[in-house]
């Protein structure tokens, strides 16, 4: 275990979402989704994310994404990049994410972490500073 690991929790509200076709050549469609998200909780601020979303005929989907977060965590302010992957099944989004190493700026320099998210539960991020 990494020394001095803390857990941040909260929820995410999507404030803006746009989608466009990325690849529709046979099989499941791939959509590009851009969203702006409001983080509320221990990790508080705004994220802008771009997903590639594989949409299946049954309404389920898989996705990968990269998100720039700007805000505060544990009394510190800065930006960081989250890399995430997940699924959409039965109307519920769930997935995992991690802080891209070396992506922290300002007071987030050296920030590392990993966690997850789920529609009805919210998010968590286990984090530490190197």
Backbone bond lengths (Angstrom), bond angles and torsions (degrees), N, CA, C in turn:
res aa  C-N    CA-C-N  psi(-1)  N-CA   C-N-CA  omega(-1)  CA-C   N-CA-C  phi
1 X - - - 1.455 - - 1.531 108.63 -
2 X 1.265 115.35 144.16 1.453 121.83 179.82 1.521 108.86 -76.38
3 X 1.347 118.21 134.33 1.465 119.49 179.94 1.524 112.59 -61.08
4 X 1.306 115.93 147.89 1.466 123.29 174.92 1.523 113.79 58.07
5 X 1.334 116.99 37.15 1.458 120.78 176.25 1.524 109.32 -75.52
6 X 1.331 115.54 134.13 1.465 121.94 176.85 1.514 108.38 -121.48
7 X 1.315 117.30 161.59 1.462 121.92 177.98 1.522 109.64 -117.59
8 X 1.329 115.04 125.30 1.465 122.16 172.50 1.523 107.51 -101.93
9 X 1.333 116.95 140.52 1.462 121.78 177.46 1.523 109.52 -133.30
10 X 1.305 115.68 162.57 1.452 120.94 177.39 1.511 111.13 167.09
11 X 1.323 114.89 -157.80 1.471 120.22 178.96 1.521 108.80 -138.63
12 X 1.309 114.50 165.23 1.459 121.63 -177.89 1.521 108.66 -125.01
13 X 1.331 116.12 130.01 1.465 121.86 173.07 1.526 107.97 -110.02
14 X 1.316 116.57 126.70 1.461 120.27 175.77 1.523 107.55 -81.46
15 X 1.336 116.78 121.04 1.457 120.92 -177.18 1.527 112.57 -101.64
16 X 1.340 116.66 -18.70 1.464 120.42 178.37 1.523 107.66 -154.92
17 X 1.343 115.92 138.15 1.459 119.79 178.18 1.530 109.76 -145.90
18 X 1.310 115.37 135.71 1.466 122.46 176.81 1.513 107.80 -134.71
19 X 1.322 116.95 139.97 1.456 119.48 176.72 1.516 109.94 -132.07
20 X 1.328 114.67 150.55 1.457 120.86 177.93 1.521 108.27 -148.58
21 X 1.336 116.81 153.41 1.463 119.89 177.73 1.525 110.41 -61.84
22 X 1.321 116.16 141.09 1.457 121.30 176.23 1.528 109.63 -113.17
23 X 1.362 115.63 -44.75 1.466 121.50 178.78 1.524 107.71 -156.78
24 X 1.312 116.52 120.83 1.464 121.12 -179.40 1.521 111.76 -121.13
25 X 1.324 117.75 22.56 1.467 122.28 -175.85 1.524 110.97 -82.14
26 X 1.321 117.14 89.99 1.459 122.25 175.97 1.523 113.43 64.87
27 X 1.304 116.43 148.16 1.462 121.70 179.24 1.513 112.23 68.88
28 X 1.333 115.57 -159.74 1.469 119.72 -179.72 1.533 111.57 -60.50
29 X 1.317 115.71 145.94 1.463 121.00 177.25 1.522 109.84 -78.49
30 X 1.323 115.27 146.86 1.461 120.58 172.00 1.524 106.49 -111.50
31 X 1.328 115.42 123.16 1.457 121.97 179.08 1.523 109.78 -109.60
32 X 1.314 115.91 149.97 1.454 121.17 170.17 1.528 106.41 -103.30
33 X 1.308 115.82 126.10 1.460 120.80 -179.15 1.524 108.29 -121.52
34 X 1.325 115.45 128.57 1.462 121.68 175.39 1.523 107.12 -114.96
35 X 1.311 115.79 134.12 1.460 119.10 -177.26 1.523 110.36 -142.04
36 X 1.319 113.81 155.32 1.456 122.45 170.03 1.519 106.04 -114.96
37 X 1.330 116.19 132.57 1.450 120.88 -175.14 1.525 110.64 -127.82
38 X 1.321 115.11 142.72 1.452 121.70 174.84 1.534 108.14 -102.44
39 X 1.325 116.52 120.90 1.461 122.24 177.05 1.519 108.22 -93.32
40 X 1.331 116.14 127.76 1.452 122.42 -179.51 1.523 107.69 -124.14
41 X 1.322 116.73 125.67 1.457 120.33 -179.94 1.510 110.94 137.51
42 X 1.337 116.11 -147.72 1.456 120.97 -179.17 1.527 111.93 -65.70
43 X 1.313 116.42 -32.17 1.464 123.88 172.22 1.523 104.73 -103.91
44 X 1.331 117.56 107.06 1.460 121.62 -170.94 1.521 110.26 -123.93
45 X 1.336 115.70 128.94 1.454 119.97 178.91 1.512 110.75 159.49
46 X 1.328 115.28 -150.80 1.468 121.70 -175.73 1.521 109.21 -127.64
47 X 1.320 115.28 138.40 1.456 121.12 175.50 1.523 110.27 -120.70
48 X 1.324 115.75 142.86 1.462 121.16 170.75 1.524 106.22 -117.28
49 X 1.320 115.57 127.10 1.463 120.67 -171.36 1.524 111.18 -131.30
50 X 1.309 114.79 147.78 1.458 122.10 173.32 1.529 107.00 -125.49
51 X 1.344 115.66 123.15 1.458 122.44 179.86 1.517 110.33 -112.03
52 X 1.317 116.99 147.97 1.451 122.93 159.44 1.517 104.53 -104.55
53 X 1.324 115.09 126.09 1.448 123.74 -165.88 1.524 107.79 -123.43
54 X 1.332 119.03 115.59 1.461 122.95 177.92 1.519 107.40 -92.39
55 X 1.335 115.69 109.85 1.455 122.42 -174.40 1.526 110.18 -98.55
56 X 1.336 116.81 120.86 1.469 121.58 -179.36 1.532 110.51 -95.87
57 X 1.301 116.17 160.68 1.467 123.03 -175.93 1.528 112.56 -60.11
58 X 1.328 118.31 -29.06 1.468 120.99 -178.35 1.534 112.86 -82.12
59 X 1.342 117.47 3.14 1.455 121.54 179.07 1.518 113.77 92.76
60 X 1.312 117.00 -9.19 1.470 119.50 176.93 1.524 109.11 -82.27
61 X 1.311 116.35 167.36 1.460 120.04 -178.07 1.520 110.38 -157.53
62 X 1.328 114.36 161.00 1.463 123.25 170.48 1.517 106.69 -124.17
63 X 1.346 116.77 149.91 1.460 118.58 -179.08 1.522 111.84 -147.86
64 X 1.319 114.27 158.49 1.461 123.44 169.98 1.511 106.25 -131.97
65 X 1.325 117.45 151.45 1.457 119.27 -177.94 1.506 113.06 -158.85
66 X 1.323 113.66 163.69 1.454 122.79 175.17 1.519 106.89 -131.56
67 X 1.337 115.79 132.48 1.465 120.63 -174.12 1.523 110.94 -133.49
68 X 1.326 115.82 132.97 1.463 120.80 171.26 1.529 107.73 -95.72
69 X 1.315 115.39 123.35 1.456 122.50 178.47 1.522 108.36 -106.36
70 X 1.336 116.53 135.91 1.456 123.24 176.08 1.523 106.75 -126.24
71 X 1.325 116.88 119.55 1.457 117.59 -179.61 1.504 113.23 169.04
72 X 1.336 114.76 -142.94 1.460 121.82 -172.35 1.515 111.57 -130.84
73 X 1.332 113.66 149.71 1.454 122.33 175.95 1.521 107.53 -152.84
74 X 1.308 116.56 124.05 1.458 121.72 174.04 1.536 112.63 54.58
75 X 1.339 116.36 42.56 1.456 120.96 178.24 1.518 115.11 77.00
76 X 1.321 116.94 6.58 1.463 121.85 179.30 1.523 109.13 -114.99
77 X 1.343 115.67 152.64 1.466 120.56 179.54 1.524 109.39 -124.55
78 X 1.329 115.13 147.26 1.458 120.62 177.77 1.508 111.20 169.09
79 X 1.330 114.53 -163.42 1.456 121.08 175.81 1.521 108.31 -125.57
80 X 1.315 115.69 158.36 1.460 122.24 175.75 1.521 108.39 -154.77
81 X 1.316 115.69 165.45 1.464 121.44 176.93 1.521 108.15 -113.97
82 X 1.333 115.86 129.93 1.460 122.80 173.52 1.529 108.69 -105.96
83 X 1.316 116.17 133.70 1.464 121.25 172.99 1.515 106.12 -108.99
84 X 1.335 117.36 128.92 1.448 118.76 -175.53 1.514 113.41 -136.69
85 X 1.325 114.47 162.46 1.458 122.22 174.71 1.517 107.44 -148.52
86 X 1.327 115.26 152.33 1.448 117.39 -178.98 1.503 113.13 -175.53
87 X 1.325 114.54 -166.21 1.454 122.45 -177.50 1.531 110.71 -137.60
88 X 1.307 114.05 159.23 1.455 123.25 169.76 1.520 105.54 -122.42
89 X 1.326 116.42 116.93 1.463 121.13 179.05 1.520 108.57 -141.66
90 X 1.327 115.69 130.31 1.469 121.49 179.71 1.522 112.14 53.15
91 X 1.322 116.88 38.22 1.457 122.28 176.90 1.520 115.00 79.68
92 X 1.341 117.67 0.30 1.461 120.33 -179.34 1.530 111.01 -109.55
93 X 1.319 115.50 130.29 1.458 122.62 176.63 1.517 107.90 -95.33
94 X 1.322 117.01 132.63 1.458 120.96 173.92 1.520 108.99 -145.63
95 X 1.315 115.66 153.49 1.447 118.25 -179.70 1.502 113.11 -178.27
96 X 1.323 114.22 -172.50 1.455 121.45 179.01 1.522 108.78 -130.32
97 X 1.326 115.81 159.88 1.456 120.85 179.38 1.515 110.07 -151.48
98 X 1.324 114.63 164.96 1.450 120.46 173.12 1.517 109.02 -147.29
99 X 1.332 115.08 155.12 1.458 121.23 175.29 1.527 106.72 -77.11
100 X 1.331 116.79 124.52 1.457 120.84 178.30 1.535 107.89 -64.27
101 X 1.335 117.53 121.95 1.471 120.14 -178.90 1.534 111.52 -54.91
102 X 1.327 115.47 135.55 1.456 121.27 178.14 1.512 114.94 80.81
103 X 1.343 117.69 4.21 1.470 120.21 -175.67 1.528 113.69 -89.88
104 X 1.320 118.65 -11.83 1.457 121.31 -177.68 1.519 112.37 -70.95
105 X 1.335 115.89 140.57 1.460 121.69 176.32 1.526 109.03 -120.94
106 X 1.310 115.19 168.25 1.467 122.61 178.18 1.531 110.23 51.25
107 X 1.323 118.21 -123.11 1.465 120.98 -178.78 1.529 113.33 -79.65
108 X 1.327 117.91 0.79 1.466 122.15 175.83 1.528 112.24 -96.93
109 X 1.329 118.43 3.75 1.465 120.49 177.76 1.529 108.37 -58.36
110 X 1.322 117.37 130.15 1.460 122.67 -178.74 1.511 114.70 86.65
111 X 1.343 118.00 0.40 1.466 121.48 -179.70 1.529 110.11 -71.47
112 X 1.309 115.79 133.35 1.461 123.19 173.99 1.521 107.11 -130.99
113 X 1.314 117.40 156.85 1.451 119.15 176.71 1.506 112.91 175.19
114 X 1.328 114.07 165.98 1.458 121.77 176.78 1.515 108.72 -152.61
115 X 1.315 115.56 154.38 1.452 118.82 -177.96 1.507 112.06 -175.16
116 X 1.334 115.33 -150.00 1.447 119.85 -176.99 1.513 111.81 -162.72
117 X 1.327 114.03 176.88 1.460 120.54 -178.34 1.522 109.20 -151.29
118 X 1.332 114.58 155.02 1.465 122.19 178.98 1.521 107.57 -154.14
119 X 1.309 117.13 136.40 1.462 122.64 -173.69 1.518 112.80 -46.67
120 X 1.310 117.97 -56.69 1.463 121.34 -172.30 1.523 113.62 -81.56
121 X 1.322 117.74 -17.52 1.464 120.87 -173.97 1.520 112.29 -101.31
122 X 1.314 118.14 -37.54 1.451 122.23 -176.72 1.510 110.88 112.29
123 X 1.341 116.77 -151.79 1.453 120.01 -177.56 1.522 111.10 -127.34
124 X 1.335 114.27 162.40 1.461 120.51 168.35 1.516 107.95 -141.02
125 X 1.307 114.85 151.13 1.457 122.21 176.09 1.522 107.82 -140.96
126 X 1.335 116.42 113.95 1.456 121.53 172.96 1.523 106.17 -87.06
127 X 1.330 117.41 120.19 1.463 119.94 -170.69 1.525 112.49 -136.46
128 X 1.305 114.08 161.96 1.452 122.87 177.09 1.517 108.84 -156.57
129 X 1.310 115.26 166.62 1.477 120.93 176.62 1.516 107.91 -114.76
130 X 1.315 114.98 133.30 1.470 120.38 178.28 1.521 110.19 -83.00
